Amino acid sequence: FKILEYATPDFRTELLDQLDENMAQRLVDKTIAAGRSIGTLHLAMRELGESDAELLAQLERTIGAVQFLRLIVANGTVYELFKILEYATPDFRTELLDQVDENTVHRLLDKTIAAGRNIESLHFTLGQLARTNHRGRFEELVGTSGWWRLVIGVGTLSGLSHLSEAMSNGFRRRMISASSTMAPADWHQILSRGLFFNACTFAIGEIASYPEASRAAFQAALEQTADHLAAKASWFDLNSSPPQRIPAWGRFFVRLCGRELPP
């Protein structure tokens, strides 16, 4: 992949012409056995796609969706699956998604959370999938419980906001409704990874659209997390927060937002 990324166009073609399915499977086997990171494969795919989409399609066909997914499940996380889906050709994206089932997704979710993998850019992939009508398929594969498990495990309020915006309208409503089962400890995990500004923005602009049980759990978590968020806030973080909606500027968050959350 890295050689293809930086090779000249003519040499890329010559090299791929020498690669067959058996050779590709041997390379996949060796990559899995070595535990080699695949975190940059999507960059090579992006380069190939931008310079020669047909060449990328040839590489995808040679490796095949089954081997690609086997590599992702063995050495990757949900992040790698998302990024490869983002830069794959539309036809291969369909083939790859056809190989993914709920068990595979849940295994990748577990690995993503265990590795503490950053998911703050996943909304870009959801946006890309929306343009090719693959978004709904992937939303359902993960499911509302899976998305919440991912956000609680490694996400932030900012990431949650971006993911929600990128989801289809119907699935977003289901996602928000499913939040009613979340405990204050779940919101505490999400809050504690973020910034003071994220907490301000979410409390003022988004939590009002959540069910009453979710608002209560969020408020309880906010009261527990406020001092920590305020204490670690930088001047940029504080200065970016919306002062016109927050009284008593300069105090800890609970005092700054010392009022009931929107009904």
C-alpha positions in Angstrom: 0.0 0.0 0.0 2.7 2.5 0.9 4.8 1.7 -2.2 1.7 2.2 -4.3 0.9 5.4 -2.6 4.3 6.9 -3.5 5.1 5.1 -6.8 4.8 6.7 -10.2 1.6 6.1 -12.0 3.2 3.8 -14.6 4.9 1.7 -11.9 1.7 1.4 -9.9 0.1 -0.2 -12.9 3.0 -2.6 -13.5 3.1 -3.6 -9.8 -0.6 -4.2 -9.6 -0.5 -6.3 -12.8 1.8 -8.7 -11.0 -0.5 -9.0 -8.0 -3.0 -11.8 -8.0 -5.5 -13.1 -5.4 -3.2 -15.7 -4.0 -0.4 -13.2 -3.5 -2.8 -10.7 -1.9 -4.0 -13.4 0.6 -0.4 -14.2 1.5 0.3 -10.6 2.2 -2.9 -10.3 4.3 -1.9 -13.4 6.2 1.5 -12.0 6.9 0.1 -8.6 8.0 -2.3 -10.2 10.4 0.4 -12.5 11.8 2.7 -9.6 12.4 0.0 -7.5 14.0 0.9 -4.7 11.6 -1.0 -1.4 12.0 -3.4 -0.6 9.2 -4.1 2.9 10.5 -2.8 4.6 7.4 -4.3 2.3 4.7 -7.0 4.8 4.0 -4.5 7.4 3.1 -3.0 5.2 0.4 -6.5 4.5 -0.8 -7.3 8.2 -0.9 -4.1 8.9 -2.9 -4.9 6.2 -5.4 -8.5 7.2 -5.7 -7.6 10.8 -6.4 -4.9 10.0 -9.0 -6.4 6.9 -10.6 -9.8 5.6 -9.5 -9.7 2.6 -11.8 -6.3 1.5 -10.3 -7.9 1.7 -6.8 -10.8 -0.4 -8.1 -8.3 -3.0 -9.4 -6.5 -3.2 -6.1 -9.8 -3.6 -4.3 -10.9 -6.4 -6.6 -7.6 -8.2 -6.3 -7.6 -8.2 -2.5 -11.4 -8.7 -2.3 -13.9 -7.6 0.3 -13.5 -10.8 2.4 -9.8 -10.4 2.8 -10.1 -6.7 3.4 -12.6 -7.3 6.2 -10.5 -10.1 7.7 -7.6 -7.7 7.9 -9.7 -4.9 9.5 -11.2 -7.2 12.1 -7.8 -8.7 13.0 -5.7 -5.6 13.1 -8.1 -2.7 13.2 -11.0 -1.0 14.9 -14.2 0.7 13.9 -12.1 3.7 13.0 -10.2 1.8 10.3 -13.4 0.3 9.0 -14.9 3.8 8.7 -11.9 5.3 7.0 -11.6 2.5 4.5 -15.3 2.8 3.7 -14.8 6.5 3.3 -12.2 6.2 0.6 -13.2 3.0 -1.1 -14.9 3.1 -4.5 -18.7 3.0 -4.3 -19.0 -0.6 -5.7 -16.4 -1.9 -3.2 -18.0 0.0 -0.4 -21.2 -2.0 -1.1 -19.2 -5.3 -1.3 -17.4 -4.6 2.0 -20.6 -3.6 3.8 -22.3 -6.8 2.5 -19.6 -8.8 4.4 -20.1 -6.9 7.7 -22.6 -8.3 10.2 -23.6 -7.2 13.7 -21.2 -9.6 15.4 -18.3 -8.2 13.3 -19.3 -4.6 14.3 -19.6 -5.5 18.0 -16.1 -7.1 17.9 -14.7 -3.9 16.3 -16.6 -1.8 18.9 -15.0 -3.7 21.7 -11.5 -3.3 20.2 -12.1 0.4 19.6 -13.0 1.0 23.2 -10.3 -1.2 24.6 -7.7 0.7 22.5 -9.1 4.1 23.5 -9.3 4.9 19.8 -10.1 8.5 18.9 -13.5 8.7 17.0 -13.8 12.4 16.7 -13.6 12.3 12.8 -16.1 9.5 12.2 -18.8 11.9 11.3 -16.9 12.7 8.1 -17.3 9.1 7.0 -21.0 9.1 7.8 -21.4 12.2 5.7 -19.6 10.4 2.8 -21.7 7.3 3.2 -24.9 9.5 3.0 -23.8 10.7 -0.4 -23.7 7.1 -1.7 -26.8 5.8 0.1 -24.7 3.5 2.4 -25.3 5.5 5.6 -28.5 3.8 6.6 -27.0 0.3 6.3 -24.1 1.2 8.5 -26.3 3.0 11.1 -28.4 -0.1 11.5 -25.4 -2.4 11.7 -24.0 -0.5 14.6 -27.5 0.1 16.1 -28.4 2.8 18.7 -27.0 0.7 21.5 -23.7 0.3 19.7 -23.4 4.0 18.9 -24.0 4.9 22.5 -21.5 2.3 23.7 -18.9 3.8 21.4 -19.6 7.4 22.5 -19.7 6.4 26.2 -16.5 4.3 25.8 -14.3 6.8 23.9 -16.3 9.8 22.8 -16.9 13.4 23.8 -19.8 15.7 23.7 -18.3 17.4 20.6 -18.0 14.0 18.9 -21.5 13.1 19.9 -22.8 16.4 18.4 -21.0 15.9 15.1 -22.1 12.3 14.8 -25.7 13.2 15.5 -25.6 15.9 12.8 -24.2 13.4 10.3 -26.9 10.7 11.0 -30.1 10.4 9.1 -33.0 12.2 10.6 -34.9 9.1 11.6 -31.9 7.4 13.1 -30.9 10.5 15.0 -34.4 10.6 16.7 -34.0 7.0 17.7 -30.5 7.7 19.0 -31.7 10.5 21.2 -34.7 8.4 22.4 -32.3 5.6 23.4 -30.3 7.9 25.6 -33.1 7.7 28.2 -31.5 4.4 29.5 -28.1 6.2 30.2 -27.0 6.6 33.8 -25.2 9.7 35.2 -22.0 7.7 35.2 -22.3 7.3 31.4 -22.7 11.0 30.8 -19.9 11.6 33.3 -17.5 9.6 31.1 -18.4 11.6 28.0 -18.2 14.9 29.8 -14.9 14.2 31.5 -13.1 13.7 28.1 -14.2 17.0 26.7 -13.8 20.7 27.2 -15.6 23.3 29.2 -16.8 24.9 26.0 -18.3 21.6 24.8 -20.2 21.2 28.1 -21.5 24.8 27.8 -22.6 24.3 24.2 -24.3 21.0 24.8 -26.1 22.2 27.9 -27.4 25.3 26.2 -28.2 24.1 22.7 -28.7 20.4 22.6 -29.8 18.6 25.8 -33.3 20.2 25.6 -34.1 17.9 22.7 -33.4 14.8 24.8 -35.9 12.9 26.9 -36.6 14.0 30.5 -34.7 11.0 32.0 -31.6 11.9 29.8 -31.7 15.5 30.9 -31.8 14.5 34.6 -28.9 12.1 34.2 -26.9 14.7 32.2 -27.5 17.3 34.9 -26.4 15.0 37.7 -23.2 14.2 35.7 -22.6 17.8 35.0 -22.8 18.7 38.7 -20.2 16.0 39.4 -17.9 17.0 36.5 -18.2 20.8 36.6 -15.3 21.6 38.9 -12.9 19.3 36.9 -13.9 20.9 33.6 -13.5 24.4 34.8 -10.2 23.7 36.6 -8.6 22.3 33.5 -10.0 24.9 31.1 -7.6 27.1 29.2 -8.1 30.7 28.4 -9.1 29.9 24.8 -11.6 27.3 26.1 -13.1 29.9 28.5 -13.1 32.7 26.0 -14.8 30.5 23.3 -17.7 29.7 25.6 -20.9 31.7 25.1 -20.7 34.4 27.8 -24.0 36.0 26.8 -25.9 32.8 27.9 -23.7 32.1 31.0 -24.1 34.4 34.1 -21.4 35.0 36.7 -18.5 34.8 34.3 -15.3 33.2 35.7 -16.8 30.8 38.2 -17.0 27.1 38.1 -19.4 25.6 35.6 -22.2 24.8 38.0 -22.1 28.3 39.2 -21.7 29.7 35.7 -24.8 27.7 34.5 -26.4 27.7 37.9 -30.0 27.1 36.7 -32.2 24.2 35.7 -31.6 22.7 32.3 -34.2 23.6 29.7 -37.4 21.7 30.2 
